[in-house]
């Protein structure tokens, strides 16, 4: 089975196109080597996958041509404990980052920004 289809079926990526793009950009490693989208994946292979959610190190436990429910997709692989722990630490670090309000700054905020940048003359 192609690795891009497996990544899509295991719900690491929302579309096959995104899975192919990740492979092309070198964000998927197969047994320590950069994987191309057409690489054949078999039960027992080890994959390292970098996504927006974090970096996963998984072992392939099953193959599926179809994208099913999340509960079924999670049975296709097992994630290492170290990988799970690293992702959890990354999530906590993201939560600890300072919050910046979104949207256009108010007139008062713009004046503060200008004063901070030293452009008030």
N, C-alpha and C positions, 0 to 999 in steps of 0.2 A: 504494500500500500504506500502511496506517495506521502511524504512527510507533511506537505501543505494540507492535504485532505485530513490527515490525522489530527493536526493542530486545530483545524476548524471543527472537526467532530468532537474533540476533547474540550472545546470551548475556550481555548487560549486566545483565539481571535474571532471577531464577529463575522468576518467574511473570509473566503478563500483568498481573495485578492490581498487582504491585509496580511495573511499568512505568507503568501508568496513574496510580498514586499519585505517582510521581516527576514525571510531567508536570504533574499538578495542583498539586504543591508548587513548581513552577518550577525543577526541577533538570535539565530538558532544554531546550536552546536549539536552534532550527532556523534556520540562516542569520542568527544574531544576534537572533532574536526568541524569546520564550518559546513553547514548543510545547504545544498541547493534544493529548490522546491520539489524536484522530481526524485530526490533521494528516497530509496525504499526503506521503510521503517518496519522493524520486526519486534515481536515480543522479546523483552529482555534488553533492548537498546536503552542507553542512557542519553537523555537530552537535557541541554541547558537552554532555557528560553527566556529572553528578556522582553518584557512587555511594560506597558504603562503602570501596571499594578505592581511590578517588581520583577525579580529574577527568580525563576523556578529551576530546580534541579529535580528531574523526574525519571522514573524507570517505566518503560512501556509495559503494561500488563495485559492489554487487549487491543484489538483493532476493530474499527467500525467505519463503514462507508457512509453511514447516515449520521446526521447531527440530531441527537436526541435530547431529552431533558437533562438538566444539570446533574441530577442524581446518577443517571446512567453514564454521563461523560466522566464523572469522577472515578468510576470503576475502571476506566481505561488506563489509569496511571497511578503510581504512588510517589508522593513527594517526600524527599529526604527531610529528616528532622532539622538538620542544619539550615536547609533552604527555608523551611517554614519559620525558623527562628530569625533568620536574617530579614525576611520580609516583614515580620512583626516589628523588629527594631526600626526598619525603614518607615513603617506606618506611624510609629510613635514619634519618630523624628519629624515627620511631616506635620503631625498634629501640634508639635511644640513650636513650629515656626510662627513668627508674628503674623497677625491678621492684618491685611490691608483692605480697606473698603473698596468695593468695586463701583464702577460708574464714574461719571464726570465729577471732578472736584467742584465744590461750591466756590463762590467768589472769595470767601474768607480763607478757604483752603488754598486757593491759587495764590493769594497774597502771602500766606505762610511759606509756600514753596518758593516763591520769588525771593522772599527775604532770606530763606535758608541758602539758596543758590548764590546769594550775593549780587543779584541783578537789580536791587532796588536803588535807584539813583535819582 
